[in-house]
Amino acid sequence: ATAWYWFFNHYHKAEFNSDEAGFALADFVKNKLAGKHSERTVKQEVVLILRMYAQSRSQSKTALDDLLDSPLASLKLINYIPATKNYQSLPVERPQLAVDIIGFAVNEILNQHQVNQLPIEELMYRHQQSVALGAVFRLTETALLAKLELLVAKYPNDYRIDEIAGIHQFSRLNKNIEPLQLLKNHYTDKEQVTV
């Protein structure tokens, strides 16, 4: 779990190779966690993250099982660049990212902090040990704000965005929201569209 937290909340290099990411993860473990680590384990963790989030690179000698992509690859949070043999993980707009998925994630963060209101900046950027939506979903500031506005528009009785003393705040009005219900709403909506 440390590797995933590190990659999505601390590692913001736009283009990298697996060795660079492995060294950066090893430094994080050594400096932030003050723990011992196996170089082999760190490399395996980085390879696993890249394999889960980047689409496979087809080669004629590759086994069929190795060509099967993780469902997380469809999020396109990490892309392999064949010309440079590097990976990219850039903040972009992500129009395919569903509003209910953002709603689920923001509710989980609010629940973790045991609050019903957070500055949007805190949802965009990591503060202390918290998780940041913008970093995790690799969203630009504009894209995160647009997703939050769409969430408010879809559920106007449950959420609100205010500006208080020059700081934009995201507020949860309905304290009884079940985050899993948002996921159910998303998948129910998809089923109705495809039927």
N, C-alpha and C positions, 0 to 999 in steps of 0.2 A: 504494500500500500504506500510505503514511503516514496517509491519511485514514481508512482502516478501523481501523488501530491506534488512532488518536486517538479516533474515535467510540466504539469499544467499550471502551477502557481509560481514557480521560481525560474524556470528555464524559458527565456524569451528570445533566444537567438533565432533569427528568421530563417537562416540556412545553415545546415550542419551535417556532419556525417556521424555514423554510430560511434566512432572512437571519440570524437569531441564530446558528444553527449555522455558517453561513459565516464570520461575524465571529469566532466562537470558534476555528474551524479556522485562520483567518488569524493570529490571535494566537498559537496554538500553534506554527505554522510559524515565525513571526517570533521568538518568545521561546525556544523549546526547540531549534529546529533551526538558528537563526541563519542562515536562508537567505532568499533573495528568493523571492517568489511573485507570481504573476499573480492579480489579484482575480477575473478571469474563470475561471481554472482552478480556484480554490478553490470558487467557486460551482458549477461543473460537478461537482466531486467530491462536494459535499454533495448535489446533486440526484441524482446517480447512486446514492449510498448510500440515500437516501430511496426512490428508484424501485425499488431491488433488494429492500428489506426491508419496505416498506409496500405494502399491497394498493392496486390502482389505484382511482381515483375515476371512476366512470362519468359521462360527460356525453354528451348526445345528439350533439354535434358532434365527438366524439373519434374518431380513426381506430381501426379494429379492432386494429391492431398495438400501439397505445398502451395498449389495455385489457388486453393479455396480461400477466399477473403473472410475475415472476421466481419460480422455485421456492423461493427464500429467503423470499419473502413469507409462505409457509405457517408459518414459524417464529414469526411474530407478534412479532418483537422490536421493531418500530416500527409504530405504528398512527396512521392519519390521523383527526383529529376534525373532521368537516365543519362543525359548529356554530361552532367557533373558528378553523377553517382552520389549526390547529396540528397538530403531531405529538406523540405520547407514546412514551416508551421507559422502561417501569417495571420494576423487579425484581418478579417474581411467581413462583408455584409451578411452572408449566410441566409439568403432568402428562404431556403428550404427548411431552416430550423423552425419548428412549430412553436407557436406562442404558448401552448399548453405545456410544452417541455420546459420552456423558460419559467412558466408559472410554478411547475413542480420544483425546479431548482431554487427559485427565489424563496419559496415557502420553506424548503429544507434549511436554507441559510438563516432565515428569520427564526425558525424553530431552534436551530443550533445556538443562536445568540440569545434566545428567549426574549425577543423584542418583536414589535409589530411595525417598526419603522427603521429604515436605514438610509443614509445618504447614498445617492446613486453612485457617487464616486467610490464608495466602499464596495458597491456591487461590481464596479468595473475593475478596481485595483485591489490587490491583496493588502490587508492591514493585519499586522501581527501574525497570528496563526490561522486567520480565517481564509476561506475559499472565496475567490472572486469569479463571478459569472463571466465577465468579459475575458478573463484569462483562460478559464476552463473551456469555453466555447470558441475561443479565438475570435472574438467579435471586436469590431472597431467601436469607439465611443458612440458614434452616431447610430450604429446598428443596435447596440444594447439599448439605447434610449428609445429607438423606434420599436423594438420588441416589447419593452415595458409599456410604452404608450398603447400598443395593440392589445396587450394584456388588460390594461385599464379599460379600453374600449369594449373588449369582449365581456369583461366582468366588472361593470361600473359600480355595482353595489359591494364589491369585495376589495377593490384596490383603488388607489389614488396617487397621483404625483403632485406634490406641492413644492413651492419655493419658500423656504423659511430662512430669513436673514441671508439671502443670496445663495443658499445651498439647496439644491434640488433633492427632495426626499421622496422615497418610495414608501407608501404606507399600505399596510394590510388592514382593511376596515373590519372584515369578518374574521374574528379570531378562531372560529371553529372550522376553518377550511381544512379539508383532508388533502394533503399533497397528492396522494395516489388517485384521488378523484379526478384531478386534472389530467393525469395520464389516461384514465379510463375515458374521459371526455374526448381526448385526442384520438384514441384508437376507435371509439364508437363513431366519431365523425368520419374517419377514414373508411370504415366498413360501410357506412351509409352512402358514401360517394362512389365506392367501387361496386356496389350491388346493382 
